[in-house]
Amino acid sequence: MRTWLGEVLAETFSDLVVASAGSLRTARAALSAASAPEAPPLAIALVDLGLPDGSGIEFIGELAAKLPEAVPVVTTVYDDDAHLFEALAAGARGYLLKDGEPEGIKHALRGIERGEPPLSPAIAHRILAHFRAPAMAGRKTDESGLTARETEVLTLLGRGLTVPEAARRLGLTDHTVAGYVKIIYQKLNISRRAEATLEAHRRGLV
Amino acid sequence: MARERVWSPNGLLVAAGLFCLLSTAACLYFSLQQPWLGLALSTNEATGMIVASAPLPDAPEGGTIASIGGMALEATDLVEDPDTLGSDAARDRFMQRQGELHRLLSSESVAVTLAGGTVATLHPEPLRPVLTLPPSFWVQVLSGAIGFMVGAWVWCFKPYETAPRFFFLSGIGLMVSAHAAAIYSSRELALPTELFIPLSKLNATGTGLFGLAITGLFLNSPAKLLTRLWRQAILGLLALAHLVALLDLVPDSRTAVYGLIFVDMVLILAAIGAQVRATRGDPVGRTALRWLALSVLVGTLGFMAVVGAPVLLGGEAIVSQGYAFGLFAVIYFGIALGLSRHRLFDLGEWAFRLLFFLGAAALIVVLDGLLVLLLQIGPRSALGLGLIAVALIYLPLRDRLWRLTAGRRILNEDELLAGVTGIAFAPNLNDGQSRLAELLRRMFDPLEMTVIEAGPEAPALTEDGAVLLWPATRDTPAMQLRYPWSGRGLFSAAHLAMARRALALLERFQSGREAYAEGARAERRRIARDLHDDVGARLLTGMHEAPPQARPLLREALADIRTIVGGLTGEQRTLDRVLGDLRHETVRRLEAAGIALDWPVDDAGDARLLDYDIYKNLSSVFRELVSNLIRHAGAGTAYVRVRSEADLLVIEIADDGIGLGETAPRETGGNGLRNAAERLTALGGEIAFPSAEKGTSIRITLPLPAPYVTPEQGVQSSPAAP
């Protein structure tokens, strides 16, 4: 199955060298190899959440920390918000639903690579709830809070509108709305990191 | 102002009721303690002479009476109210004659000389029989009592507020005035001066008090007019003017009382006019004012028209003053009606419960009295039978009536436990909240219970026991309970302890339930993970290896698992979220099939929470219908319209394809539709196929839980963020 996805990936970006790892352990080994200075740059990593020896979310966190220019993408059977939300907060730049047709998956991969990640209603709801939570509300909103426009975009996506539909509704271009989605991804990651720091502070770890 | 509440509303109202009874009894006493001739006297308008309509010895038809005990009678001797006589001199002469006549009537026998010269010797009864009191007596006594009691009723709930105080004061004024007038206006011929003069003064005092109080009422309610100093000055001056009239400091001042009433009326009208301006932009205040003003104006203007104005103009009252008092009762009936409809004085329908209780209590007293009367009158042999009937029928009935209306039951342990578990294990927050209200009602039976924003940490008493504050728990809001036991008591330390115990019990159940629910959630998450990782992975492998025509089926299976996993991990979802997911999924599926989707989404969301089985079935049915559309309709565009009403969700799915006619493939589509219909029926919904010009139109309706009653701010409206 991984090889199936690997094939789709190789077909989408013809100049890529594709390698696959079947467990968290082998993936980590590959990550340290890719972190070596002389190694070829790691462009994109498709990460399954349920790995035999651990969680893909952990790996996404490590990858985002070590190789910030790489694009981690969660692959999953379900756009189940509970799992995906954590992965996105850990630094995933998008997600792929594995039950799609190859053409659809290729389309989605190119979108993520261009910085136009998907955002399902379930995840939009969860992100909205995250930023509305009391812990966030009390915080300064300059960098980690959502602007009114971003909240509007999230609300529309949460009600099942596509990016072009939301763009038409708001009188914006598709490109601008896709840009908002990307910013929302980044803010989610930033705010989650800030929360972790705060939590570490609170426990006296930092 | 110190707010020391020692009396419950019920206590105040009962005290007022006793006072009212006392006043009524005094009216009867003074009216009946008079000598009685039984001559049915009246004035002949034409001759200005007094006529007896009752038979006299030697004159069975009655006749015009020239003199009594040698004293010539005058038409004015029968006048209802000496204040209408016009001058001090006339009044003094009238009073002097009253004293004289009364002295004559109080003797053993009195000689009555008719106009024809016939002399009859009569023996006056020392006491007047109660049935000879004219209807106007009862109208006045009742009008006064009604005014007083309605005033007391409004006041007993808000004894510290200005408007209810003035309103009660007006009722007191009315009763004093009407009861005094009842005695002297229904006299047969004469009252002793030492009774008549104080009664006349009481009547004037009451009238003044009434005018003053109504003026004060409209100066203060609904809006406060002018400044405090101005209001006090106006009322002070008015009171002074009444006092001057009352103490006879100005000649002929008693007739001037009618002039003063006229001044009162002008002031009241002016105040009402100012209130109309002041309540601009305050519809609630405006409505209350309209009702209050209408009642007062009908009553007072009516009185002025039939009594006040004619007297002022030097004529006679059009209607007997006694009946005119009935007009004032209109005011208080109006207020009582308005109270329930417009929350006058901020009282609501609940205030009526106190009246009903007192009514029931009074009914029992009356029934008891009637029974005693009947047993006394009946023949002796009936006594035994009567006693048995009383023991077997009446006493149990009476007991039941008493318990129904007045029973103050303390909840026992079992009931408390049942109530608290009912709240802690309520199926949803709405139910929990209403069950809490039910339990508190059974515990304390308050007249008023409201959800409040910020409650105390622990149950607390305020307003000296009139109010109990109930704190918020993890899933019930804070509440404020006012006037326990339908206003018949106050909260005490023992009740506070009871509330504390109930709260502790509730919180213990809630945390126990949470721990259990957390365990269940962990287990569900495990099942969900297994479904996700094992079944899902196999289906996925199968899908990529399966022939293309089998893929949609497997994809739907995956979507179903997705919904099941969602149901296992989350509990309830908002309607918005469910529709959002469906739309998102449908857009993708139709796009892959090359079909356009027309599904407008309006701005207003619907955050109603749906239970898992509702949204699971809704999603499955919708998915099935979209599958049918993709497979069989041959459509270019699919149309979806969603309408959520108070308790109904209506979704229409239409397309511009070949339609459901005879060409519609039945094998899979038919099955799917039957399946969908069954799912909907199980939820109380239905599926319909409205005729469409082109293509297929399917309408599904599904009953929804009532819109979530948004609790007051500060109450959590959904169970934890999704």
Contacts between the chains, C-beta under 8 A, distances in Angstrom:
chain1	res1	chain2	res2	distance
A	1	B	537	7.4
A	1	B	540	6.7
A	1	B	541	5.6
A	1	B	544	7.1
A	4	B	544	5.4
A	50	B	529	7.6
A	50	B	532	7.1
A	50	B	533	4.7
A	77	B	532	6.7
A	77	B	536	4.2
A	77	B	537	7.1
A	77	B	539	7.8
A	77	B	540	5.5
A	77	B	558	6.2
A	77	B	561	8.0
A	77	B	562	7.8
A	78	B	532	6.2
A	78	B	536	6.9
A	78	B	558	7.7
A	78	B	561	7.5
A	78	B	562	4.6
A	78	B	565	6.2
A	79	B	562	7.4
A	80	B	532	7.2
A	80	B	562	6.5
A	80	B	565	5.8
A	80	B	566	6.6
A	80	B	569	7.6
A	81	B	722	7.3
A	82	B	569	5.7
A	82	B	570	7.8
A	98	B	540	5.7
A	99	B	540	6.2
A	99	B	543	6.4
A	99	B	554	7.9
A	99	B	555	5.4
A	99	B	558	4.9
A	101	B	551	7.7
A	101	B	592	6.6
A	104	B	588	7.7
A	104	B	592	6.6
A	120	B	581	7.7
A	120	B	584	5.8
A	121	B	577	6.6
A	121	B	580	3.5
A	121	B	581	5.2
A	121	B	583	7.4
A	121	B	584	4.9
A	122	B	566	7.8
A	122	B	577	7.2
A	122	B	580	7.9
A	122	B	581	6.1
A	124	B	580	7.7
A	125	B	577	5.4
A	125	B	580	7.3
A	125	B	722	5.8
A	126	B	721	7.9
A	126	B	722	6.1
A	129	B	721	3.9
A	129	B	722	5.9
A	130	B	721	7.7
A	132	B	721	7.6
A	133	B	721	6.4
A	156	B	601	7.7
A	158	B	576	7.3
A	158	B	577	7.1
A	158	B	580	5.3
A	159	B	576	6.2
A	159	B	579	7.0
A	159	B	580	4.5
A	159	B	583	6.9
A	159	B	601	5.1
A	159	B	605	7.1
A	160	B	579	6.5
A	160	B	580	4.0
A	160	B	581	6.8
A	160	B	582	6.7
A	160	B	583	2.7
A	160	B	584	4.3
A	160	B	586	7.8
A	160	B	587	7.0
A	160	B	599	7.9
A	160	B	601	7.0
A	161	B	583	7.3
A	161	B	601	6.2
A	162	B	584	7.9
A	162	B	587	5.5
